[in-house]
Amino acid sequence: MRVTERLSSTAVRNRQRRAGGRGRTDDESATDGPNCPGSLIVVSNRQPYRHEYAAASDTESASDGAEPPTGTDGGTRQSAAAGGRSITVDEPTGGLTAGLDPVVKRTDGTWIAWGDGEADFDVTDERNCVAVPPGEEAYTLRRLDLSEEAVDSYYYGFSNRVLWPLCHGFPDLIEDRSNDFEWYRTVNERFADAVADHATADSVIWLQDYHLALAPRMIRESVPAGATVAHFWHIPWPSPPTFRQCPAGGRVLEGLLGNDLLGFHLEQYADRFLECVDRFLPAAAVDHDRRTVRYDGGRTRVVATPMGVDAEAYDRDARSVDADRLAELLEEYDIAPDATLGLGLDRLDYTKGIPERLAAIERFFERNPGWRGEFTFLQKATPSRTDIETYQRHGDLVRSEAQRINRRFETADWRPIAYTEDYLSTDDICGLYRRADAMVVSPLVDGMNLVAQEYVAASVDGDDALVLSDRTGAHDRLGSHALTIDPTDTEEFAAQLEAALSMPGYERRRRMNTLRQRVFAGDLESWMATQFDWFRRLHGDPNRTDADSDTDSDSREPTPPV
């Protein structure tokens, strides 16, 4: 764990001076991996690095900040003291933030995000900027300081009480509280203002996810015309009848049409978006064949590019698993060393289908008494958005169901379900991925689900099985060789779990070999190369705001990355 000095405004200015105020120079940038055609500005709710005060009893403990983006929890490194207090730095260890971090390092990069760490603004300069990573000072992280009221209304309010349930098909859970949308708009304006502070005509501005739906149009109106504005929407997009229930739905569509490029994981999400624009924005001209929209003088391309994971990293980490640590972990959760192991790894979210999964496990033991004492299911759940009552009730339900099923089947030396909300390191998770005989990924709906791909990448022994919901984006890529389930069909679900555990070894290896080929072929680097290929096609294109241009190629099949 490295120790660095407190970062000052001098560190940021020195880094900027090397490249005319924008970041690393080209000759300082690494050449490996995908490269952005312009100066990259990433804009996201979640920040790639978070500064926290270390606990007095353990200066190397991890923080309990926002939930990690995928199955992995954040890593930490030690930073120097501020005002006599030691500061730790949470580093990205999985998902999009970990994938984009090295890319931004290679570019004249800036990352703009909400600063949610307790010590975040003790290490920034007068513009709320800090050079990151600690010790490398490779790019600028610009932090937004949001008040508690802003966070409650923007993040816990409109983002996660309206857009999240709406896009996942739970309109009955929408809570349209007064002032939430106004705060959402205000915070999006602050993000847009921060982008304008850093953008040039050469910038590629890449927004992430549903927290920033209004920002693209605000940004387009405030940055040089040569800048490219792009957005990736990581969650599903709802059908028009569901989207109709969105408060301020027209404003959301107008905001997203400020983008030059709008990306989704799946073609069905892209098509639903176009259908919503067609239905609810009469002034927009939608070309469904080319997946383009002309609106208010601009043109937006809509593309489908399924995201992958850093497959090589999960493969490498799984191969280096510490056998002694894995044995300790199994003992900690009272799992016999020779037990057949099932694994679930999720945020504690109502979209993830955990109660339905537990019901299927209960039915599995009813149908297969011979597996009692032999099979244990480890469910790791990460508490999420606990300030929202719906999430509190869901967590209570999951815990009570796990306890009930255990009381029904457990013996003196065995429990069917080992349930934990403990922090698990990346190494521990990779060890469990490799050890698990079957991984169960059973969301009721999920834009992609990276955990399924992480598990496949970490299944280096090749004799494991993936039980996968047909309602995940990952099913488009993996469904043919996973064991497909409808998460709401308890009987079928239990039967597929039985099939996963009793499948002959050669069949498990055949299926996993194909799954691994697909995960490695569509990994995170491949996905980002595809994004940057789209940026390259649009960046500096004089026709992108020409409503009459007929030069567009079909958005369904982007040019292979170069």
DAHUJO-V354792 format. One record per backbone hydrogen bond with DSSP energy under -0.5 kcal/mol. NH is the residue of the N-H (numbers start at 0). CO is the residue of the C=O. Records with the same first field share a line. If there is no record, write none. Layout:
BEGIN
NH->CO, CO
END
This chain:
BEGIN
10->7
11->7
12->8
13->9
14->10
15->11
16->12
17->13
18->15
19->16
20->15
21->15, 18
22->15
23->106
27->24
28->24, 25
38->201
39->37
40->203
41->109
42->205
43->111
49->89
51->87
53->85
54->57
57->54
60->57
69->71
72->423
74->90
76->88
78->86
79->3
81->84
84->81
86->78
87->51
88->76
89->49, 87
90->74
97->93
98->94
99->95
100->96
101->97
102->98
103->99
104->100
105->101
106->102, 103
108->103, 106
109->39
110->139
111->41
112->141
113->43, 44
114->143
115->113
118->50
119->50, 116
121->118
122->119
124->128
127->124
129->140
131->138
135->132
136->132
137->131
138->131
139->108
140->129
141->110, 139
142->127, 140
143->112
144->142
145->143
150->146
151->147
152->148
153->149
154->149, 150
155->150
157->152
158->153
159->154
160->156
161->156, 157
162->157
163->158
165->161
166->162
167->163
168->165
169->164
172->169
173->170
174->160
175->173
176->174
179->176
180->176
182->178
183->179
184->180
185->181
186->182
187->183
188->184
189->185
190->186
191->187
192->188
193->189
194->190
195->191
196->192
197->193, 194
198->194
202->199
203->38
204->202, 227
205->40, 203
206->204, 229
207->42
208->231
211->208
212->209
215->211
216->254
217->213
218->214
219->215
220->216
221->218
222->218
226->223
227->202
229->204, 227
230->260
231->206
232->230, 262
233->231
242->238
243->239
244->241
245->242
246->244
248->245
251->247
252->248
253->249
254->250
255->251
256->252
257->254
258->255
259->228
260->228
261->300
262->230
263->302
269->265
270->266
271->267
272->268
273->269
274->270
275->271
276->272
277->273
278->274
279->275
280->276
283->280
284->293
285->283
286->284, 291
287->285
290->286
291->286
292->299
293->284
294->292, 297
297->294
298->543
299->292
300->259
301->290
302->261
304->263, 302
310->308
313->309
314->310
315->311
316->312
317->313
318->314
319->315
320->317
322->320
325->321
326->322
327->323
328->324
329->325
330->326
331->327
332->328
333->330
334->329
335->333
338->335
339->373
341->375
342->437
343->377
345->379
347->381
348->346
351->348
356->352
357->353
358->354
359->355
360->356
361->357
362->358
363->359
364->360
365->361
366->362
367->363
370->367
371->368
373->370
374->370
375->339
376->415
377->341, 375
378->376, 417
379->343, 377
380->378, 419
381->345
382->380
387->384
388->386
390->387
391->387
392->388
393->389
394->390
395->391
396->392
397->393
398->394
399->395
400->396
401->397
402->398
403->399
404->400
405->401
406->402
407->403
408->404
409->405
410->413
413->410
417->376
418->416
419->378
428->424
429->425
430->426
431->427
432->428
433->429
434->430
435->431
436->340
437->340
438->464
439->342
440->438, 466
441->439
443->350
444->350
445->470
452->448
453->449
454->450
455->451
456->452
457->453
458->454, 455
459->457
461->458
464->436
466->438, 464
467->465, 482
468->440
469->484
471->468
472->445
473->447
474->471
475->472
476->472, 473
477->473
478->474
480->477
481->477
482->465
483->481
484->467
486->484
488->485
489->487
492->488
493->489
494->490
495->491
496->492
497->493
498->494
499->495
500->496
501->497
502->498
507->503
508->504
509->505
510->506
511->507
512->508
513->509
514->510
515->511
516->512
517->513
518->514
519->515
520->516
521->517
522->519
523->308
526->522
527->523
528->524
529->525
530->526
531->527
532->528
533->529
534->530
535->531
536->532
537->533
538->534
540->537
541->539
543->540
545->542
546->544
548->545
554->289
556->553
END
